[in-house]
């Protein structure tokens, strides 16, 4: 009986011991890696307009003015800048057709479709959040 009590006391002491330096270091490295990865994603996708532009292009190519009509409130200057950044990051393909007048088309790249799961999750979360706010009013 005395042995059982000692073993139980030892087990409870083990469970309550603080994390070792190695545990803390591993947690810090994992956290830093996540922060870095999220930072990289936000660098490419962050801001008010980039994800909206990607979603506007989800059904195929569009001309500049078509994109601007779909996304309420975006100015032509901002749209132009955001499209250039998305193109540099491999998420939008820009095609210039030598028609009269010159026609410029924007379309998602294959790489863009790697965001499908993320975009779906954001849409679901946004819808749930909107409902939560409405229910609290």
SULBELUR-V812843 format. One record per pair of residues at least 12 apart in sequence whose ideal C-beta (glycine too) atoms are under 8 Angstrom apart, sorted by sequence separation. I is the first residue (numbers start at 1). J is the second residue. D is the distance in Angstrom with one decimal. If there is no record, write none. Layout:
BEGIN
i=I j=J d=D
i=I j=J d=D
END
This chain:
BEGIN
i=64 j=76 d=7.6
i=67 j=79 d=6.3
i=94 j=106 d=5.8
i=95 j=107 d=7.2
i=93 j=106 d=7.2
i=53 j=67 d=6.5
i=56 j=70 d=4.5
i=92 j=106 d=5.5
i=93 j=107 d=5.2
i=56 j=71 d=5.6
i=64 j=79 d=6.9
i=92 j=107 d=7.2
i=93 j=108 d=7.4
i=64 j=80 d=7.6
i=67 j=83 d=7.7
i=92 j=108 d=6.6
i=93 j=109 d=5.1
i=91 j=108 d=7.0
i=92 j=109 d=6.7
i=53 j=71 d=6.7
i=91 j=109 d=6.1
i=52 j=71 d=5.1
i=64 j=83 d=7.7
i=90 j=109 d=5.8
i=91 j=111 d=6.2
i=92 j=112 d=7.3
i=90 j=111 d=4.9
i=91 j=112 d=4.9
i=49 j=71 d=6.9
i=52 j=74 d=7.6
i=83 j=106 d=6.0
i=91 j=115 d=7.8
i=49 j=74 d=5.6
i=53 j=79 d=7.3
i=49 j=78 d=6.2
i=53 j=82 d=5.7
i=49 j=79 d=7.3
i=53 j=83 d=6.7
i=50 j=82 d=5.6
i=54 j=86 d=7.1
i=49 j=82 d=4.9
i=53 j=86 d=6.4
i=61 j=95 d=7.4
i=47 j=82 d=7.3
i=50 j=85 d=7.3
i=57 j=92 d=6.8
i=50 j=86 d=6.2
i=54 j=91 d=6.4
i=54 j=92 d=7.7
i=53 j=92 d=7.4
i=67 j=106 d=6.5
i=63 j=103 d=6.9
i=64 j=104 d=6.2
i=63 j=104 d=6.7
i=63 j=105 d=6.2
i=64 j=106 d=7.0
i=62 j=105 d=7.1
i=63 j=106 d=7.5
i=61 j=105 d=4.4
i=62 j=106 d=5.9
i=44 j=89 d=4.9
i=61 j=106 d=6.4
i=62 j=107 d=7.5
i=61 j=107 d=3.7
i=44 j=91 d=7.4
i=60 j=107 d=6.3
i=57 j=106 d=6.2
i=57 j=107 d=6.1
i=58 j=108 d=6.6
i=57 j=108 d=4.8
i=54 j=108 d=6.7
i=57 j=112 d=7.5
i=54 j=112 d=6.1
i=54 j=115 d=6.6
i=55 j=119 d=6.6
i=54 j=119 d=7.3
i=51 j=119 d=7.0
i=45 j=115 d=7.7
i=51 j=122 d=7.3
END
